[in-house]
Amino acid sequence: QRHRPARFGHLPPMGQTRSEKIVFKLKSPRKYSEGDFVYSRTMGPPRSFKWRLKVYPSGTLGTASQNGKNLSAFVEVISPPSDMPMWECKSVRYLILAINRDEENTICKMDAFTFNAQKIDRGWHCIVPISLLADSFYGFVDENDQMEIRAEVHGLPPAPNPLVSWDLTAELKPLSFRLASGPPLFFDQRLLTARCEYFQKMLDETATWKEPSVGEVDLRSDPHASQESVLAVLGFLVADVFDPKDVSLALSVRAMADRFCIVDLVKCADDALASFLSEDNVLTLLGELLDTGSEVEAACWKMLESDSKLLVKQQAMLDQLIEQQPALAKRLILKFASLIAER
């Protein structure tokens, strides 16, 4: 008897509370072993509760049924850094969708749960039978051997106001950011010092930096400092939001955030880059993130190690890589030489 999936559905909005969505592209879901899991990008504002999808493409250990293995998926809540070991998020509503090629056969599961320090995830062990992933009628895997899983979460606590520490009694002083092209950008020094320790040190009255005396930060020699990227950094300091539309902006903003020691923005950029990572851009991302120790760098290495043919597919880029990034080229040679020696 065929499995009949549930109809497509969604959660209604919950007024002013947080409502967030994740679209997760799972590559080659049938290559995983039982118990293997992968994470989606992390969603949520800095200094607040975040969440992500945890997907077991071949199911959690020991949950295979008489009909075989099932894809499992869970919503996992991550608490902000806090001195309080106990926390609770009451009555959080969530749903998980396994998108079918035919929307009528999309599987939708929804529930509500109180997440806490002891119970950080909730979901379903049996969402889609593995046997149906590539089924001619109920198939969930597209022509690129990729499956789409979506999730929504409603009701996590709102983010703290990023402007709480903004001292409005201090005199208003603008700071300009001079760029290689285009007009300079002007920003309130009070907000910069309230939101960023780097600028606190730069603009301190006792500091010896030249920027306070001239009233500007000269970014003309920084290749990452375009008007778009600097606006994104300043926008993040105002609203704690960064949602890039492409890899180039995410890389530039990450570099700027690293320069200004804005740790939360570096993490947001990394989350975005992790969602953009693909076989087509893995070498580009690895070249930009080499030796950063980031999770995205680790994911790039893992992707290359899992499929040695990727380098052959990227052959057109190798000459450019050897010329412009010899350190990465050398690392790739040593990495794959060691892998061959282990076989």
N, C-alpha and C positions, 0 to 999 in steps of 0.2 A: 504494500500500500504506500502511495506517495505521501510525502510530508507536505502538508498544506500550510504555507507561511501565513502570518498575520498580515492584515492590511497596513499600509503606511499610516503613520500617525505623528503627532507632535504635541508637546506640552503647551498649554495656554500660558501667556505671560503672567507674572506675579507682581504687578504694580511696580513699585520703586526698587524692589530687591534685584540683586544681580541675576542676570540671565546670560548664559554664555554657551557657545557651540564649538564643537571640534569636528573637522572633516579629516579623516585619517585614511591615507592610501596604503594599503598593505600589499607589498610586492611578493609575489610567488608564495601564497599562503600554504600551499601543499608541500613545501620543502622542509617545514619545521617538524620536529619530533614532539611527542607528547611531553608536556611540561615546559617546553620552550615558550618564552613570552617576549613581547615587544611593547614599547611605550609609544604613545602619540606625543606630540608637543605638549608642553605644560601651558595651561590657560589660567589667567588671573592676574590682577594687579600686584605690584611689589608691596611688601610689608602687609600682605593680607593672605587669606586662604586661597590656595590654588588647587587645580585638579587636572587630571589627565586620564587617558584611557590606557588600560592594561589588557592586552589581547594575547590569548593563548591560541594560536592558529590551529593546533592539533589537540586542544583541550588541556585541562589541568590533569595532573597525575591521578590515575585511578578512577577517572570519571567516565571512561568509555562504556557505552551501553551495548546491548545485544546487536544494535544496528551499526555499531562502530563508533569512531571518535566524533566529537563535536567541537566546533569552534566555541571558545569561551571568551567573554569580555566583561570587564569590570571598570567602574568609575572609582578612581583613587583620589582621596582628598589629602592635600599636603598643608600642614599648619605653618604659619609664619614663625620666624625665630621668636622665641618667647622664654621668659623665665618660668612660666607656668607649664608643668609637664602634663597637666590635665586640660583638655579642651573638648568642646562639644558644638556641633552644628546641627540644630534640631530641624527635623521635618524637611530635609532637602529632597526636592523632586528631581528625578533624572530619567533619561531614556537612552537606549542604545538602538541604533538602526543598522541592519545589515542590508545594504542596497543591492537590489536585484536588477538584472538587465531589463526586466519588465517591472515597472514600478508597482504594479498590482501584486507582485509576489515578494516585495520588500518585507523583511521581518522587522517588527517593532516590538520592543519590550520596554515597559516603564514601571516605575515604583517610587516610593518615598522612603527615606531612611534617615535616622539620626546618626551621623558620623561622629566618632570620638577618637581619643588617643589610642584606644584598644581595638577599634573597628574602623580602620581607615579606608576600606574598600567595600564595594557592594556591586553585585551584578549577577550574571547567569553563567552556569557551567555549560549549559546546552543551548546555544543560540542557533547554529546552523550545522547540520550533519556534514562532515567533511565530504561524504559521497555526493552531496548536492552542489558543491562549489562550482564544478564544471559541467553540471547536468545540462543536457541540451534544452530542457524545458524550464528548469528552475535555477539555471546557472547564475552564480554571483561573481565569477571571475571574467574579466573582459578579455579582449584579444591580446592585450599586453601582459596577461597573467597577473592582473592587479585587481584587488578587491577594495571596495570603498565601505568604510564603517563610519557612521556619524554618531555623535553623542550630544546631548543637551543636559545642562545642569541649571536648576533654578532654586534660589533661596540661600546661597552661601552668604555669609556676613558681608556687608559693604566694605569697601576699602577705606582706610583712614584718610582724612583730609590731608593732602600733601602740603597744604599751606599753613598748617597750625603754627609752625615755628617762624612764620614770616613776621618780622618786626615792623609794623606800619608806623611806629613812632620814629624810626630812623629816617634821615633825610633821603629823599628820592635822588638817586644818582644812576644815570644810564651807563652801561658798558657796551662799547661797540665791538663787533667781531668783523675784522677786515678779511675779505675773501679774495681769491685769485681773480675771480670774475664776478661782475655784478656789484650792486651797491652794498655797503656794510649793513649789518644787522645790529639793532640796538635792543638791549635787554636790561631789566631792573637788577641792580647789584644786590638788593636786599633779598630777592628771590634766589639768586645764584648762591648766596652765602647760607640761606636757610635750607637749601636742598642739596648742596654739594660741598663736601669737605675740601675738595681740591680748590674750589673758589674761595672758601673760607680762608684758607692759608694764603692764597694769592692776594686777596683784597684786605687782609688784616692791616690795621694802621701801622703796626710795628714791623711788617714784612718789608723785605728789600726788593721785591719784584718790581719790574719797571711798569707793568700793566696799570697799576693804580694811578701812577703819576701821569701817564699819557691817556688814560681812559679808554684803552682799547686792547684787544687780544689780536695779534697779527697771525692769521692762519693762511696767508698767501702761499707759503711753501709746503703746506700740507695737502697732498694729492687727494685725501679723503674729504677735505673740507669744502664741499660744494654748498650752494645755498640750500639745496634740498636736505642734505644730511645735517647741516648745522641747525636748520629749522626743526628737524625731527628731534635732535638732542634737546633743544630749548623747549620744544613742545612737551617732551617727556618730563622735564623738570616742572612744568606747570600742571600736567594732568596725569602723569604716570601711565601714559599710553604710547605704545609704539607698534604699529601694524604695517610693516613694509609690504609693498606689492611685488618686489623683485629681489633677486639675490644681490645685485649691485648695491642697492640702497642699504640692505641689511649689513653687508660687509663694511661699507663706509661708516655707518653709524656705530657698528661694533668697534671699529678702530678709533673713532672719536670718543666713544664712551670709555674705552680702555685708557686713552690718553688723559681723560679728565677723571678717571677712577670712579666712574658711576657704575657700581657693581650691578645694581638692579637692571640697568639698561643693557649691560653686557649680557646678562642672563636672558633678557627679552630678545635680543638680537640672536643669541645662540638658539633659542627655541624656534625662532622664525627660520633660521638657516637649516635647522634639523628637518623642518617640514619641507624646505626647498630641495634638500639633498636628493640627487638622482644619479644615474649612471652617466648622464651627459655632462654634469658639472662637478663630479667628485674630485677630479684633479684640480680644477680651479679653486674649489673650496679648501682642499688640502693645502694647496700652495699658499693661500692667504692665512690659513689658521695653523700652519706648521709650528710646533713647539709651544702652542698656547695652552696645551693641557686641557682643552675644552672637550665636552662630550661630543661635539660635532666633529672635531678632529679624530676622536676615537671611532666614531661611526664611519668616517671616511676610510680609515685603515681597515675596519672590519669589512666594509663593502668590497674593497679591493682584494682582501685576503680570501673572501668567500667565492670570488669569481676572478680567476687570473686572466680570463679572456677579456676583461674590461680594458686592460692596457692595450691589447691588440685593437679593440674598437676605438680607442683614443689615439691611435697611431699618428694621426695628423697633428696632434697637439704635442707630441713628444719632442720634436725638434725645438719648438718654441720653449718647452719646459726646460730642456737641457741648457739652452742659451740664457734664459731669464732667471731660472731658479735652480742652479746647479746643486744646491744643498738638498732640495727635494728629490731631484733626479738621482743623486747618490744614495739617498735614503731608500728610494724605491728599489734600486738595484740590490742593495744589501738585504732589504726585507725579503725580496723574492728569491734571492740566492739562498737565504736561510730556510725558506719554506721548501725549496727544492731539495735541499740537503736533508731535511727531516723526513722526506717521503721515501 
